[in-house]
Amino acid sequence: MSIETETGEVTPESRVDELAAEFGEAITELPVYQKFAEAKERVENDEEAQEKIQEFERIRDEFMMARQTGEADQEAMRTLQEAQEDLHSLPVMSEYLEAQSELELRLQELNEIVSDELVVDFGQKAGGCCEDE
């Protein structure tokens, strides 16, 4: 899978693109990624989970609108928190959240490995010239 220019030359840019594609593919082969993908698929195919996700999103959207207009109160916050707890209490959802957390930790480790070679944090946006650390 060599990426070459029109002249057949492999440039540093094309090599980096090739390595990035290989890196992404390798991540999808990690057991932690496979566990996440399987848990995500189970959530997507679980009717009860989908209903609770839609309900949570509806309540969250209502809360955000109320907050923007200054009408949000503690009761609305409690309703939102209860909807989130109800959603997260589903076994299929808690398994998904656990798998997501494990994947995020592994991706953070990979970010640190890549970032060790760079002067910027690979996983974060590169800001101005003098970003606080």
Sequence and secondary structure as in RCSB ss.txt:
>XXXX:A:sequence
MSIETETGEVTPESRVDELAAEFGEAITELPVYQKFAEAKERVENDEEAQEKIQEFERIRDEFMMARQTGEADQE
AMRTLQEAQEDLHSLPVMSEYLEAQSELELRLQELNEIVSDELVVDFGQKAGGCCEDE
>XXXX:A:secstr
     TTS   HHHHHHHHHHHHHHHHHTSHHHHHHHHHHHHHHT HHHHHHHHHHHHHHHHHHHHHHTT   HH
HHHHHHHHHHHHHTSHHHHHHHHHHHHHHHHHHHHHHHHHTTSSS TTS   STT   
